[in-house]
Amino acid sequence: MMNDEAKWQAVLAMDRTKDGLFVYGVKSTGIYCRPSCASKKPKRENVLFFNTPAEAERAGFRACRRCRPDSMGGDPGRELAGRAREVLLERFRNPASAREALDGLGVSRERLSEAYCRAWGESPKKTLEALRFEEAKKSLAGGVSILNASALLHFESVSGFYAFFRRMGGLTPREYLKECGREEQVLLLDSPLGRLRLSSMAGRVTGVRLAAAGEKGGEDPGPELSELKNELLSYFKGELRAFQVPVAAEGTPFMKKVWKALSEIPYGQTMTYRELAQKIGCPASARAVGMACRRNPLLIVVPCHRVVGSNGSLTGYAAGVKAKAWLLEMEKRAAAH
């Protein structure tokens, strides 16, 4: 799962967490070592990587007497735990994907958990949660909005992200943002769809979604949210067809590709999920396109309401199917004039 460059960096760092994942052989000495070996580091061009000590020995290398990499071969549980940790480090942002990859290691969850706890002193679940929490803090401190950080870590809802963050850190995401000096700005707007929550950070709009019951806006929303409010009011009257306010939507490269394509659907027109998948060059990814639409943090501004089912039916929408129907009908009427 690691490429050679990542393995080399682990060797340079003497990374003990990579022991059991691979060994490296040095052509100039004929010796192979663990990633964590404290011996003098060889030149990169003299290094070969092997998945197991047996592979290194079949290639003619002998075990280092200092780090004893051959002793790892007698502990399959240690190697299993190492592979599991690598999975978690690569896929922690998406727990469903991480669980699928762990199941693909070919052992029961009970055996995996036992081997992992013995090697790392905690369960895979604890590691997964710790990695996600650190990424959440890093994202928020780096300027990612609460809504986008929630989407990046594949939470089903912002409320779920809040509950997770409070449980792990003892404070809410907004309280954490205040501590970091990067408080999110919020403005509530009554609209034909219901009350909308508009948010921004560092001068860019980061979210447009339905407001939660009892939610309150900030006292000084900033110029970008005031601009967005005016643009939305004009849009709802059928007077505005393209938004100009600066936005910052955080997502995976695939999500951003889908959102860009959404913004190119002409005002007053629709496109199916399959057609949108074809437009971005991924014809077999209609389902993934639908997921990216559902994770769109900028309702209306990024017009995911213009995507419909293959038979023209109105499928799910974050603000509700009735809201989707209202938006499409309003645009259709305005475009006809």
N, C-alpha and C positions, 0 to 999 in steps of 0.2 A: 504493500500500500504506500510505502515511502519511495520517492524517487532517489536517484543516487546523490543529487545535490543535498537533499534533506538528510540523508545518511551521513554525508561528509560533514555537514554542520554539526550533527550529533556527536561525531568523533572529535571534532575540534573542541566541543563544549564538554567532552567527557560525560555525556548525558546518561546517567544510570537508568533513567526511565526507558531507554531504548535497548537495554540489555535483554536478550531473549528474542528480540525482533530480527536481528541480523548480526553477522560478524564481518570483520574486514581483514583481508589478507594483504601483506606487504611484499611485493615482488622482489624487492632488493634484499630481503632477509629470509623469505620463505616462511614467515610466521603469521598466524592469524590471531586476532584479538577481539575482545568485547568492545562495544562503543565507549565504555567508561574507562578503558585502560589508561593508566597514568604514564605509560611509556612515552618517550619522545615521539612527536607526531611526524609521520613520514610525508614525503612530497605527494601531492594529489595524484600525479601521473603514475605513481608506484602502487596505488591502492585499488584493490578489487573487492566487491561486496558479495557476500553469500548469505542465503537465507538461514542456513544451519551450519553448525560445526562439521557435520558429516560432508556437506558439499565442499567446504574448504579443504578438508582432508583428502577428498577424492581428487581435488585439483592440485594436490601435492604440497599443501601447506601443513605446518605442524603447530600445535597449540602453544600460545605464549605461556611461559612459566610464571609470569607475574600476575596476570589477570585470570588464568585458567578458564578460558572460554569453553573448553571441552566439558567442564562440569555442568554447564547448562543443559546439555543434551539429556542428562538423566532426570530432569525435572520438567516433564511436560506441562505440569500445572503452571509453572513459572512462565513458560512460553505462551500458554493460553492466556494468562493474565496480561502479558505484554501485548499480545494481539488485540485483546479487548480494550486495553487502554489506548492503543493507537486509534481504534474505531471511535472511541469517545472523544479524543482530541480532534478528530477530523469532522465528526458529525454532531457535536453537542448542540448546535443551533437548532437542529431538527430532531427532537426526541424519537419521533416515529421512524425516521431513517436510521437513527442510531440503534434502536431496538431491532430493526430488520437486519442490519448488518451483524449485530451480536448473535442473533438467532442463526445467521449463516455460518457461524464458526463451527457448527456441527455438534454442540453439546447441549445438555439441558441447562435451563436458566439456573437451577439449583447448583449444579456442578460448576458452572461459570462463576456464580457469585461466591462460592466457597473458595475457588482458586484465586479469584480477584482479591477477596478480603485477606487471604493469607499473604498475598504478595504486596498489597498496597495499604493494608490496614483500614480499609473502608469499603463499602459496597459500591458497585458500579453506579447505583442510583445517586449515592452521595457525591461521587465524582462528577456525574452529569449535572447535578444541581449546582455544584460549586463553580463549574466551568460556565454555566449559563448565567449565574449571578455576576461573575466577574466580567463577562461580556456585556451584560446589561449595564453595569456601572461604567464600563469603558465607553459604551455607546452614548450614554446620557452625558457623561463628562465631555465627550468629544463633539457635542452639538446635535446629536440625533434626537428627535422628538420622542416623547413617551409613546405616542401612537406608532411611530415607525420602528422604535426599538422593540415594541411588542410584536410587530409583524415579522421583523428580522429573526426573532427567536421563536417564531411559529406558535405563539400563544393564540388560543381560540378567541380571546377577547381581551380588551384593555383591563377589565376588572380582574381577570385571571392573572395578568401581569402584575397588577397592583398587589394582589394577595400574595403572590410568589415573592415579590420584592420585599414586602413587609415581613414575611415569615423568615426570609434569609437575612435581612439586614436590620430589621427593627424599625424601619421608617419607610414612608411611601416614596415613589419615584419623584414626586414634586418636592418633597422635603429634601431629598438627596440633591436635586437640581439647585435648590436654594443654597445648600452647603457648598456646591461647586461654583456658585456665582453665575449659573446659566439658567435662570428661571424662565420657564416657558410662558409666553404671553397668550392669553385666551380672551376671545370675544364671542358672546352669544348673539345669535341673530334669529329672529322669528321669520319664518319663510313659509311658502305654500306647502312645504314638505314636513313642517314641524320646526321645532327649535334646533338650529344648527350650532355646533361648536367649531369655531374657527381658531386655529392655533398657529403660532409662529415662534421662531427662535432665530436670533442673530440676523434679523432683518428679512427673513424669508418665511413664506407660508409653509407650514409642515403638515397641516391637517385640516380637513373639512369632513365632518361626520355629524350624525345625530347626537344631540346632547343627552346626557343621562338625566334622569329625574332629579330635580333639586340641585343640579350643577350650577355653579356660579362663574361668571366671567371676571376678568381682571379689571382694575381701576384705570389702567393706562395701557390699552391694547397695542399702541404703536402705529406708525403710519401705514405699514404694509397690511395690517388687518383692517384699518379704516378704508384703505383702497379696495381690498377684497370685498368688504361689505358693500361698497357702492357699486362694484362690478356685478356682484350677485343680484342686487336689487334691480339693476338694469337688465340683467339676464332674465330674471323671472318675469319681467314686463315684455320680453320678446325683443328688446332693443339691443342686446349685446350678444355677439356670436363667438367671440374669441377673448379669452382672459389674458391680461397683460401683466398681472401681479407676479413678482418673482417667487418661485416655489423651490422647495428642496424636499423631494420625496426619496426616502432611503429604502432600498430594496436590493435584491440580488440582481446581477446583470440581466438575467432572463426576465424578471419582473419589470425592470426599467425598459427593456425592449418592448414588452407588451404595452406598458403605459405610454410609451412614445407612439406606438401604432394606434392606440386608442385616441390620442390627441389629433391624429391625422384623419379620423373618420369625419366626413363633412357634416356640418350642422344640418339637422333635420333628416339625416339618413341613418340607416342601421347596417350592421354587418353581423354574420353569425360567428360563433366561436370557431367553427371550422375554417371559415374564410379568414378570420383574424390569424389563426395558426398558419395558414398558407401565406399570408401577407408577410409574416416575420420569418418565413423560411423554415418553419417547423410543422409541416402538415400533419404529423402524427401526434401532435401535442395539444389537441383541442382541450383535453381535460386540464392540463397544466396551465393553459391559457385562461381557462375559467377560474382556476385557483388564484392566478395573478390578478384577475379582475376583482375577485372578492377581497383581495388584500390591498386594493387601491386605497391609499390614505387620503386622497384628495377628491372626494365625491364632487361631481358636477364639473369642477375645474378640469379634471382628467375624466372625460365622459364615458365611463364604463357602462352608463345606462343605454348607450347606443349599440350594445352587443346583445343579440337575441338568440333564441334557440334555433335549431336547424329548420324547424317548420314555421318560424316567425313568432313563436310563443314567447311571452315575457317570462324569463327565468328569474332566479333569485337576485336580489339587489339589497345592499346593506341598509338602505332607507325604506325597504319594502317594495313589493311589486306595484302597489297603487302609486307610489311616488315615481317609480320608473315609468308607468303609463302616463302620468301627468306630464313629466318632462318631455317624453317623446311627442305627445300630442301638442304641447305648447310650442316645441320647436317646429313641428310640421306646419302649424298654423302660421307662425312667424315667417317661416321660409317661403310660404305661398304668397306672401305680400311683397 
